[in-house]
C-alpha cells in the first residue's frame, strides 16, 4: 500500500504549482484536496485519485474541522500545508490529532520531496 496525500489548496494560486508538482512527484494511492469551488474549478491537474472536499474558511473552526474529519484517510498519511491559511492548516492538523492519525509532512525541495 502506498501513501495518501492530504493537502490544503488555498486561494493563493502561487502555491498551486507546488501542490501540483507534489502530486506528480510521487505515486499516491489517494489524494484529498481541501479547498473551495474556485480551487476545484481552476486547479488544472486532473486525476482519478483526486478527491475534492469543499471547506469554507468563513465557517467556524469547529465546522471546518468536522468537515475535514469526515474525509480523513487513516493510514500512510502525508500532509502538505504549503498552500492555504493558518486556520485551514490548524483545522486539518487538529482533525488528524483528534482522530489519532499519524502523519508525515511533505515539502518539495530542490532535490525532490522531503518528508518531515
N, C-alpha and C positions, 0 to 999 in steps of 0.2 A: 504494500500500500504506500502510495506517495504522500506528498504534503498537500495541505489545503490552505489556500491563501484567503485571508480576511483583510480587506483594505477599505479605508475611507476614501471616497473620491469627492473632494470639496469643490468649491466654486473657483478656486484659483487654477485656471487652465494650465499654468506653467508647471504644475506638479503632475498633470495627467500623463505627460510623456514619461516621467519616472515610473509611474504605476504601470503604464503600457509596456515599458521595457522589462519591468519585473515579471509581468505576466508571460512575456515571450521568452525570458531567460531560463525559466525552469519548467519542468513537466508537471504541472499542477493537476491533481485529481479533480478538485473543486475550487472555484473562485467565487467568493461572495463580496460584492462591491456595495458598500453602504453609501448612498448619496441621494440626490434629488432627481426629479424628472428631467431637468436641464442636462444633468450629467448623463443620464441614461440615453437621452435623445442625441447628445452630441459627442459622447466618447466613441471614437471611431473604431476601436478594436472590438470585434465581434467574434465570440467563440461559444460553442455549445456548452462548455463547462462554466460559463459565467452566469451567475445569478445576481440580479439586482434587487436590493432591498431599499425601499424608499424610507428615508429618515429625514423628517422635517426639523431642522435645527432651531426653529422658532418654538417648538414644543418644549415642555419641561424636560429637565434632565432625566427624571424618572421615567417619563413616557418614552424618551429616546432609548434608554437602557432596556426597557421592556420589549420594544420592537426588535432591538438588536439581539436580545436573549432568545427570542423565538426562532432566530435563524442561525444560531451558532452551530459550528461543527465541533465535535467533541475530541477528535484525535488528530494528531500530526498537524497542529495548527501553527501557522506562520502569519504574523501580523505586520502590515505596513501602515504607518501613521505619518508618512511623508506629506500626504495631502489632507486637507480638512482643517478643522478648528480644534482648539483645546477642549471645548465642550463635547464635540463628537468623539475625540480621542478618549476622553475620560469616560464617556458612556460605554464605549467598546471595551476598554480595559476593565472598567467596573463590572460589566456583564460577564466577562471572562473570569474575573476573580470570584464573583459570587457563585458562578457555576462550577468553580473548582477546576477549570480547564487550564492545563499547562500550555504555554506557547513560547515561540521564539519570535523576536523582532527581526525584520529583514530590511536591508537598505542596499541600494545599488551603488557600488563604489567604482573607482577607476579600473580595478582589476576583476570586476564581476560582483556577484552578490555576496553580501556579508551577513551572517547570522549573529545576533546578539542574544 
